[in-house]
């Protein structure tokens, strides 16, 4: 016999009521583990997709200018915070397929991050510059940190901190919100280099900054007190004429293959390899064009590379051990982004000019399917909710 006590009923009732208030689409009970969000850059909308079904579930519109958009997920992977180029910060409920909130917080924004406790969402801005921080639940403003510069490469760091680089002044700022979210403690690190254009946080310790105004990259060790600055690949391309840069590479597509970094070169048709411990160059791989993303399969065994125009219909696969190109694909026109499913079985590629997302087997390279989408760009799966530094 099964007995249910009054106490148990009292606990179950509120949970049932909560479930009825926020039903999944079409009345289904659904988790978020195999879901993702695709940016539709031309129409200010996002597409919620299902990895298992290789299909779109719904479209959410009214998100403004998404011509250079990115997003992060809440810790429970239910809400996507979308950062638009027009300064818009939008909160999308991917289970109910609704726009939960939206604020236009600046004139021109370039990306954002969510704190490790999921309570704060920060946005980096071109105009008016600096970083603004918001309550993740309500989108109410929490902090405004002017920096006198455009900001790029905003990433979350452990301990309710954000790290960001400044384009105009060549600095890195660490904002610590642990003690007082409204008044973060600030650490300024100078001497980073000319015109940082992007950055990423590796393993919660190393903040890697790409430079547009000079050759090389800069690594900042956040564990050191004070943080230590080290140059990486300072000599690459010094004796070679730069090509016109049609699209800046993204360091979010970095790869750590074993003990070696693989990085997109600026102004060259090459992928650069550097020793992760010393920063010394260890090799180069000639590729089909100027690389934009150099993205590792989750097991790190292969790297998938896409390119700036006019070569943006090509994708190449590099062997992480031999550093040789082992496969060249033509998945579609205008491939802007690639995202592996969490265990790396499949790779999804946005073919903007063909209005579709193309899905390939990551080992056989066979095409498995496609999902219609309006000028798709960024693809983001919900496993990102559990990874720091994004």
HELIX and SHEET records of a PDB file:
HELIX    1   1 UNK A    6  UNK A   21  1                                  16    
HELIX    2   2 UNK A   25  UNK A   27  5                                   3    
HELIX    3   3 UNK A  251  UNK A  253  5                                   3    
HELIX    4   4 UNK A  352  UNK A  354  5                                   3    
HELIX    5   5 UNK A  382  UNK A  386  5                                   5    
SHEET    1   A 4 UNK A  55  UNK A  60  0                                        
SHEET    2   A 4 UNK A  45  UNK A  50 -1                                        
SHEET    3   A 4 UNK A  35  UNK A  40 -1                                        
SHEET    4   A 4 UNK A 376  UNK A 381 -1                                        
SHEET    1   B 4 UNK A  70  UNK A  73  0                                        
SHEET    2   B 4 UNK A  79  UNK A  83 -1                                        
SHEET    3   B 4 UNK A  88  UNK A  93 -1                                        
SHEET    4   B 4 UNK A  98  UNK A 104 -1                                        
SHEET    1   C 4 UNK A 108  UNK A 114  0                                        
SHEET    2   C 4 UNK A 120  UNK A 127 -1                                        
SHEET    3   C 4 UNK A 131  UNK A 135 -1                                        
SHEET    4   C 4 UNK A 141  UNK A 145 -1                                        
SHEET    1   D 4 UNK A 151  UNK A 157  0                                        
SHEET    2   D 4 UNK A 161  UNK A 166 -1                                        
SHEET    3   D 4 UNK A 171  UNK A 176 -1                                        
SHEET    4   D 4 UNK A 185  UNK A 189 -1                                        
SHEET    1   E 4 UNK A 196  UNK A 202  0                                        
SHEET    2   E 4 UNK A 206  UNK A 211 -1                                        
SHEET    3   E 4 UNK A 217  UNK A 221 -1                                        
SHEET    4   E 4 UNK A 228  UNK A 232 -1                                        
SHEET    1   F 4 UNK A 255  UNK A 257  0                                        
SHEET    2   F 4 UNK A 260  UNK A 264 -1                                        
SHEET    3   F 4 UNK A 270  UNK A 275 -1                                        
SHEET    4   F 4 UNK A 281  UNK A 286 -1                                        
SHEET    1   G 4 UNK A 291  UNK A 296  0                                        
SHEET    2   G 4 UNK A 302  UNK A 307 -1                                        
SHEET    3   G 4 UNK A 315  UNK A 319 -1                                        
SHEET    4   G 4 UNK A 325  UNK A 329 -1                                        
SHEET    1   H 4 UNK A 335  UNK A 340  0                                        
SHEET    2   H 4 UNK A 346  UNK A 351 -1                                        
SHEET    3   H 4 UNK A 356  UNK A 361 -1                                        
SHEET    4   H 4 UNK A 367  UNK A 372 -1                                        
END                                                                             
